[in-house]
Amino acid sequence: MPNLKPVSIVSVTRDGYFFSRLLVERIRAHIGFRAYEIIIVDRGSKDETRRWMSEQSDVTLIKFAQWRTREHGHAESAEKGIKAARHPNIVLIDSDAHPVSEDWLKKSVDSLSETIRLTGAQFVDKHVGNPHGWYVHPHFMCFKKADFGSLIQLRKLQGEHTDTGEESTIRVLGAGYEIRAYPIEFCQEFSVGHPRVPTVSSGVFHAWYVSRLEHEESTVIRETSGAVTRESYLIPIQKKLRAAYKLEY
């Protein structure tokens, strides 16, 4: 058996119990024989998320109130989890994402080396502060804990000129290191009628929009011209996932 890198898997939650629980369960199903820990940083969930996470033996729950993360919310919360990690390799994954293939870590975190310092899902977009036109999106991002704070920076240091986590790609490439990034592709298996989401990248499924639909649905509806709502997207995708994984919650 190859020497599998131990990993600390970090995710940020704020309600969304269904997807957060599914993430933990699918990690267990696809983690293999490597050493791992799951760190959940919760930003004040009002549903069953905190209770369920606190009962899991392989989950460390960190409670980080929403009011403490006004400026860099998701990024600042993720930082709390990374700092608490026991293992040298970090897998940052969104709470509405989950692994769907056995090789999800082989293609990502196991590729990290002295030259490759960042791996994950490649998001293509043009932002003023990023000359590359793409970056590793933090819904699935792998790196060495030792690089956190130097090469790896999650906060929007350039304001709205970059997105959360985008600074990491800029820094890694700027320092002369390599990135192994995988395209984000449409996930037909769990399609519910939207032409672009959900997606899959490097063996990781991502629903998108879940937390925002929980807390700012009107904004999502406006941004998507009504294409993404709880009724048209969130509920149907939960139904498909329940059927696929034979879930009773």
Beta strands, then each sheet from edge to edge (+ up, - down):
strand 1: 7-13
strand 2: 36-42
strand 3: 59-63
strand 4: 89-93
strand 5: 97-99
strand 6: 116-124
strand 7: 134-144
strand 8: 178-183
strand 9: 185-186
strand 10: 199-201
strand 11: 204-206
sheet 1: 3+ 2+ 1+ 4+ 7- 6+ 8+
sheet 2: 5+ 11- 10+ 9-
end
